[in-house]
Amino acid sequence: VERNVDGLTFSTHHPLNFLSLPSSFRPYLVMRGAAVLLLSLCCLGLAFGDVERVYPEGRRPFSIPRGFKLVGSAKLDHSISIWIGVKQKNMDALEQLVLDISNPSSENYGKYLSLDELVEKVHCPESYRRTKRWLQQHHARVLSEAPTKDWIRIRVPISTARRMFKTEFQVFQNERSGKHYHRALHYSLPAEVAEHVDAVVGVLLTHSLAATAKVHKRPLQLDNPQQRTSPITRKQPPKPPQVSNTMITPHWLKTYYEMDPNRGTSGKSTMCVFEGLGEYYSPADLNYFFKYFNMTTKAKVTVIGPNDPEEPGDEASLDIEYIMATAIDIDCVFYSFDDDDEDPIQSFVIALSSRPVPPLVNSISYGGALNEQPATHVRRFDTEMIKLSARGVTMVVSSGDDGCAGYGAREDNFVCNLPPWQPTWPACSPWVTAVGATMLNTTEQEIVATAQLGALITTGGGFSTLHDRPAWQNFHLNNYFATAPTNQVPPSGYFVTNKRGFPDVAIMGHNYVVVVEQPNAYLVDGTSASAPVFAGMVALMNDDRLKLGMTPMGFVNPFLYQVAQADPSIFTDVDRGDNRCTANCDPPCKLKCCQYGYYAVPGWDPTTGLGTPNVRKLRNKALSYTPNRPS
């Protein structure tokens, strides 16, 4: 299904269900499906009246996302929670302000807004008043309102939601967790309401946590908790001769990326990991991890949301252990959302935007295909990120674990041949810092992490199909297209050259030692490891600046691209490997590799971005910029 929203087409097709049929059946299927859809929409029109409506996501229904199945109709007396995003004003001006205060060459660099100053700029009283009146007309129970007055969370029975959004709700089951969701596949708003609302979260069935949420791991038996500061040398499964067996530990990362000293001392730097899908961590595991690697920390972990220490998850354990081992003594928030949440990633940025003092650096190791996200959700996420950037907040996101073509290609290699390739969201947003993954060859040099050479994942990367290329990427992306060998760039049609390229940087993403249910440990692969480590590096840069009375790094991408252009030695260029393949999968599934893909080349490329950072040089450069003295 393709949806055209404000002139932009979003493809939400699931081609395997259609294209696997004999060609002779396809015209019949299209005509019959269109007739059923038309009849359904006509019946809905009769049921709900002929009030003028606006369809924010287009008139055609969504396809059911991968991993879900329809199990029945929703009961009318069942209640659901919904977020209503109120439109704001002056967003174009705010975007320009953010680009200015995030530009190290600007005299306004680092001059962030307070929450009150931000609200004054973007709050639209008329839209807020009209939206509230609409909700009152339907007797919606308001559960909460954001202090910024741009989000209102309501709870209504299905019978009311049907009238409000002119749609039918059904029950869908997540095949992984078994949980049920009461959602619809399309909706509309009254025209007089639509001009004041730009996002509705909790009505459409979405799947924003598909791509990088699963940790890819091998079991590892640790010795008794003796204090280790060097890489473990325990025997591992055999690998191709061009790949190293080195296990990645906190000490290895600290030495390899020149992070010493990596203890926060300002008392002002803060960081956060986002968790969804019922992922929890165990304080006992975290303590064991620190003890095993001969580390101590004074940092406090604040848990917001559900957490069951008796059921620690692989993803959550990886995130909390390595962000805190990278930036020791810096307080961390464990922000958790369960499977019942309307949309965990949207709820996370709403929560951050609502906090008077949000964590300064945030890490997301989750994502899904861009074409499986509602267009309004994607745009509103960008809006929230612009607002957070205006307040000096950094968002770091893993670039995905399934190479150039994404998770769909892991299920069927045919997806490799369906241009354009669908990028991982939210990594493809220009308002986050996307982090790819590397691995080591036998000479301990970094190459692109790929399942083809023995990693459990292949680093994600490519180009957005929605977001235009930001100006701060122009120099590096122009160089990529001018110098990359033609046989190492996919054919035209698989990507769009004037769109946002990702990742921005890369970090080791293979063979991390992670403790889960101590003393058990695992060797873990993934951009899920790369993201929290880089987030910890930014937290150290913030700590350096805050200690000297400077402001935090905030939206860090313009800084990264500028310093890489001025001094290429700040990043180690990764120029070997490609991301043609997907992540590995369990037997009888076999590794899928596309004919085409993105290759690592000198300079920025869509596998490892600018390269991997020399943190010592990066921290020194960060200290050379102040709001009044560009360097």
N, C-alpha and C positions, 0 to 999 in steps of 0.2 A: 504494500500500500504506500502511496506517496501522498504527502500532505504539503500544501503550499500555504505558507504563513508569511504574510508581509513580503511576498515576492520570493521567499526562500523555500526551496523544496526539501522536505525531510523524508527520507526513505525509511519505512518501517517494515519492509518486506522480510519474510523468512523464506528465501528462495528455494530451499531444499524441499519444503513441503509441496511446492508447485512444480519446480523444474524436474523433480524426480519422476513425475508422471509422463506417460507417453505423450508425444507432441500432439497426437490426434485428439486427445482429451482436453487440451488446454483451452481452446476457444469455447468449448461447451462449458467448462468450469467457470471461465470468466463471465460469460453471459448469465449463467444460472446464479452465480454469486452476486452479480450486480442486481439481478431481479429480486433476490431475497433481501439484499441490503436496502434497496429502494422501498420495498414493501414494509420493512421494519421501520424505516425512517418516517414513512407516511403514517404508520400506525402510531408512532410516538407523537407526530404532529397532531393527530386527532385526539390523543389522550391528554395532551398538555395545552392545547389551545394554539392560537396563531399569533401570539405576542412576538414582535420582532426580536430575533435572537442573533447572537454573534457566536461563531464557532472558533475559539482561540486556537485550536489544534486542527482546524479543517473539518469538513463534514464527514469524511470517511473514518470509520472506526479503526482503532489500533489493532494490530495483530497481537495475539497472546504471546508475551515474551517467552524466550527459551527458559525451560525449567519450571514452567507453570502449566497447569491443566484446569479446564473448566469442570466444576463438580456439581453445579446447580444454581438455581436462582436464590437471590438474597431474600430473607424474611423482612417484611416491611417494618416490623417493630424492632429490628436490630439497629443499634446506634453505632455511628462511626464518627471519628474525629477528622477534621479537615482544617488545613491552614489556608487562609485567604490573604494573598499578597496585595496590599494596597499600592496603587501607583504613586510614584514620587515625582518631584519636580527637579529641574536643574541637573539632571543626570549627565547630560553632555558636558556641562561646565565642570561638574565634579570630576569627570573622567580626565579632562584636560588639567585640572588642578593636581590630580594624582600623578599624572605623567610628569608634571613639573617638579613636584616635591620628591619624586623618586629618581630624578635625573641628577647624578652626581655633579654634572657640569652647571647646574642651576644654582643661583644664589639662594633659592628657596628650598634647597635639598634638606629633607628631614624636618620640615616645618609642618607637623601633622596637626590634625584637628582633634579637638575633644569630642566626646559624644554629644554634648549639648550644641557645640558649633555645627556638627554634622547634621543633627536633627533640624536645626534652624535653616540649613541650606536646602534640605531635600523633602522635608515633611510637607505634604499637600493637604491642608485642612479640609478642602472641599471634597476631595476623593475619600478621605477618611469618614467624613460625615455621611456622604451618600452610601458608602459601603455599609456603615453601621445601620443606617435606616433600612437597607435591604435585608440585612440579617434580622433586624427586629420584626420586620413584616412577616418573616417565616418563623418567628419565635425560636430562633437558634440560641442555644445556650453557649455563652462565651466562656471558654475555659481559661483563656489567658490572652493578654495583649502585649506585644513587644513595647518596651519603653519608648522606642522610636516611632510608635504608632504606624508602622508599615506592615505589620503582620497581626492577624487576628485568628486565634484558634477557636473553632467552634465544635460542638457536638450535637448531632441531629439524628433522628431515626431515618432509616432508609426511605420511608414514605415521604418525608420532608425533602431529603436530598434529591429524590426523583423529580420533585416539582422545581426545586431551585435550579437544577442543572439539566433538566429535560433529558433524562437518560435512564436506562435500565441498569440496575446493579445486579451483579452475579457473584457467585462464590468461586474463587480460584484457589487451588492448592499449590503450594511450593513443593515441588517433588523432592527437593533436598531435605527440607526440615519437616515436611508434613503439615505445616501450619496453613491456616485458611485466611483468605483476604476477601473482604467485601469491596469490590471495585467495579468500575465501568470501563468501557473501551472507547468512549467518546463522551463529550458533554458540550453544553452551550450555556451562554449567559444572556440575560436580557440586555438589549443594546444600551439602555441607560445605565446599566451596571458595568458592562464590559469596558467602558471608557475610563472607569476608575479602578479596575482590578486588572493586574497583569500576571497573576499566577494563582492557580488553585492546586494545592498539594493534598493528596489523599483521596481524590476521586478516580483518577486514571490508574490502571495497573501498570506499574513501572518496575524496572529491574536495574537499579543503579549500582548494585554491588556485585556484579557478576565476574569481572575479569581478573582482578588481582587479589581477591579475598582468600582464595585457597592457597595455603602455604604448601610448598613442595619440599619434602623432607626425606632424609634417610635416618634410621635409628643409629644412635651412637651410645656406647656404654662408657661413662666417665669412670676414672679411678676414684678412690676415696678423696674427699675434698681437700687435697693438698693445694697449697697456694701456687697457682700457675700464672706466669707473666709472659710466656712464650707460646707460640703455636703448638698445639698438640700434634704428635707424630704417629698417633695410632693408625694401624693399617686400615685402608679404605678400599671400597670396591675398585677394581681396575678401570682405568680410563684410557682414552686414546693417548698416544705418546706425546701429542703436542699440548697436553693440558696438565697443569700442576695439581697435586693432591693436597696442597697447603690448606689447613683448616683456618678459618677466619675467626679471630678472637678480638676482644677490645684492645689488647696490647698491640696486635698486628695492625689494626686500623690506626691507632695512635701514632705508631712509628711510620707506617707506609705513607700516610697523608700529612705527616709532620704537624700533628696537632698539639704537641707538648708546649706549654702546660694546658691541660684540658679540664681544669677545675674552675668553676665560676666563683668569683669573689665579690661581685657587686651587690649581691642580694636582691637585685632588681630584674635580672633576666628570667624569663619564664617560658615554658614550652608545654606542648600538649600532643597527645596521640588520640586520634579518632578510632573508635571501634564499633562495628556493627555485626549483624548476624549472630548475636548471642555470644560474642567472643569476650572472655574474661581473663583476668590474670591473677596469679597467686603471689601475695607478698612474700610467702615462704620461698617460692621459687626465685623471686628477685633477690632476696637476701642470700640464698645459696649461690646464685650466679655471681654476685659480687664477691662473696667469700672465696669461691673456687678460683676466681681470677685475681685474688689478692688485691681487691679494691675496697675502699670505704666511701661512704657518701653521707652527707648531712641533709641531702635533698628530701623534701616531703612530696609524697604522691597524694593528690586530692582526687578522689573518685566522684564523678558526677554521672548519675545514671546507674543501671543495674551492674552488679559484679558478684559473681559466685566464686570465691577463692578455691572451692573444692572442685570446680570444673574449669581449670585453666585451658585456654585455647592456644593453638600454635601461633596464630597471627598476633594476638594480643601479647603473648609472652615475648615474641620476637620484637615487637614494637617498643614495649616498655623497657626491656633489658638493654637494647642497643641505643635508644635515644639517651637513656640515663648513663650508660657507660661511655658514650661519646662526650656528653656535656655533664661531667660529674659536679655534684653540689648545686645544680640548678633545678629548682622546683618544677614538677611536672603534673599536669592534669590528665587523668585517664577519663576521657569523655565517651561514655558508652550508650549505645542505642540498641534496643532489642528488635526482634523480627516483626513485632506488631507496629512499629513506628510507621507513620504515613510515608515518609521517604527519609531515611537516616541522614544522607548527606545534606539534603536541604535543611533538615531539622538542626543539624550541626552548625551550619553557617548562620541560621536564624538565631540560634542560641548564642553564638559568638558575638554577632552584631548587637545583641540585646544586653550584653554584659558591660557594665561601666568600665571595667578593666579586663579585657580579654587576654588570654595567653598571647605572648608576642610572636611565638613561632608554633605552627601547627602542622602536624603530619597526617596525611591520609594515604593508607596503603590499600585502598579499595577503588573500584571503578567498574564501568560497564561500557558497552558500545554506544557511541554518540547517537546513532540512528535509533536506538531503543529508548531514548530519553525524550519526553515531551519538549517541544521547542520552547514553550514558555518557561519550563523548569530550567533549561539550560541558560536562557537569557537572564532569569532572575538570580541564578547562581552567580553569573558574572556581575550583576548589579550589586549583590551582597559582597562580592570580593572587592569591587571598586570601593565600596564604603569602608570595608575593613582596611584596605590599603591606605585610605585617607587617614586612618587612625594609627598607622605604623605597624600593622600586623602582617606577618608573612605566612603564606600557605604553601606547603611542600606536598607534592603528590607523586606517587609511583606511576611510571609510564605504561605499565601493563606487562604481562608475562607471555604473550602469544604472538610476538613478532609483528610483521608488517600488516597482516590480514586480520589479526584479532582472534578472539575466543571462538568465533564461528568456524574458523578454519580448522580448529582442533577437532571439531565434531565431524567436519566433512571437508575434504580438500578442494571441493568444487568452489568453495567460497574464495579461494585464491584467485579464481578467474572472474570474479564479479567486481569490476571497477565501478566507482572508486572504493578503495579499501576504507573500512569504517574505523576511525581512530578511537582510542580509549578516552572516555570522559570520566572525571573532569581534567585529566592530564592535558587534554588539547585546549583547554581554556587559556587564553593569553594572560590571565590574571593570577595564575598559579605558577610555581616553579616545578617543572616536571623532571623527574630523576630516572634515568635509565640504569641498566646493570652491566657490569663487566665481570670477567673471570680472568684467571691467570694462566699464561702458557708456561712451559717448562723453564723458561728463563725468568719467571716471576714478573713478566710484563703483562699489562692489562690488554685484553682483547674483548671484543663484543661477546657478552654472555649468550650462548646458544645451545639448545638441546642437541644440536647436530654433533657437538664436540664433547658431550658428556654432562653438561649442565642439566638441571631439571626444568629450566625455563628458557625462553628466548626473549631478550629484552624487547619491549614494545617501543614503537616510534613511527613517526610519519608526519602527516599534515592533517589539520582540521578540515572538515568539509563545510564548516559554517563560519569560523572566525577568520576575519581578514588578517593578513600578516601585520603585526605591529611594527612601527617605525624602528624600534630598538633592535629588531632582527635583520633589518635590511642589509647592512654591510655583510654580515656573515652568511645569510642565505643567498644573496647575490653572488658571493664568492663560491658557494657550494654549486650553484647551477652553472657557473662559468667554468669551473675547473674539474668537477667530478667526471670521470670517464663515462662516456655514454652507455657503455655496457654494464655500468654499475648504478644506473638510475632506471627505475621502472619505466615502461612505456607510457606515453601520454594517455591520460584517462584514469590511471590508477590513483592519481593525486592531482591537486591543483597548486600551481607554483606560487600563487599570490596569497596563500592561506598561512595561518600560523603553523610553524614547524615545531616539533617536539621530539625528544626531550631537550631540556636546556643544559643539563649537566649529567654526569654519570658517577656512580659509586660501585665498588665491589658488590656483587649480588649472588655469590656462589660460595657454598660450604661454610656458612655461619654456624658456630656452636651455640645452640639455644637450649636452655633448661626448661622442661615442661614436666611437672609432677616429679620434682627432685626425689632421688638423684638421677632420674632419667634425662637424657639429653638427645638432641637430634642435630643432624647437619641439614641446614635449611638454605634453600635458594629462593631468589625472587627480587624483583624491584621493590617488593614489600620490605626487604632489608635495606635497600639503598635509600629509600625515602627517609626513614627515621634517623639514619646516620647523617645524612646531609642536613636535616632539620636541626640535629644537635650541633653541627658545625656552625649554622647560622646563629644558634643560641649563644655559642661562644663568641661570635663576632659582636652580637648585641651586648654581651657581658663586658667585653673590652670597651665598647663605646659608652655604655651607661656608667661604668666606673669613672670615666673622665668627664661626665656631665653631658655627653652627647645624646642624641636621640637614637632609637633602634634602627635597624636596617629597613624595616617595612617591606614594601613591594620591591624585591631584590633583583628582579630580572634586568632592568635597565643598567644597574650597577654591574652585574655579571658580564653582560655583553660589552659594556664600555671598557672595563678593565681587561677583558680578553683581547680586545682590539688594540689597546694601548700597550699591553705587555703579555704576549702569548705564553710566556713561561709560567704564568700563574696557573694555567691548566696544562695537564699532561694530555697531549693529543692521543686519542685512541684511533688508530688508522688501519686496524686489521679485524676482519670478521664481517658478518652480515646478519640480518634478522629475517631471513626468508622462512624460517621454520616456526612452529608453534611451541608451546610448552610440551614436555613429555606427558604421556598419559598412561594409565594403568592397563596392563594386558587384559583382553586381547587387542586393545586399541594400539595402533602403531603411530609413530611420530609422523606428522604431516609437514611437508616442506613445499613452498610455492616455487614456481619456475622463476619468478622475479622477487625482488625484495630490495631493501635499502642496504647499502654497503658503507662501512667505515672508510672515510677518506680523510686526507689532511684538512684540518679546520673543522668547522661545525658540520655535522651530518645528522640524519634522522635515526641514528642508532645510539650514539652516546653524546649528542649535543656538542657543547664546547670542549668536552673531555672531563677528566677527573681533576679535582682541585688540589693545589698545594696550599693547605690551610694556613700555614705560617705566612706565606706571601699574601694570601687573600685577607687575612686578619690585619696585616700591616697596611694594606691598601685601604681597608675599611676605616682605619683610624686616620687616614690622610684627608678625609672629607668631613667637613662640618657644615652646618647650615649657612654660615657666612663666609666660608673659605674653601671654594672648590679647588681641588688640586689637579 
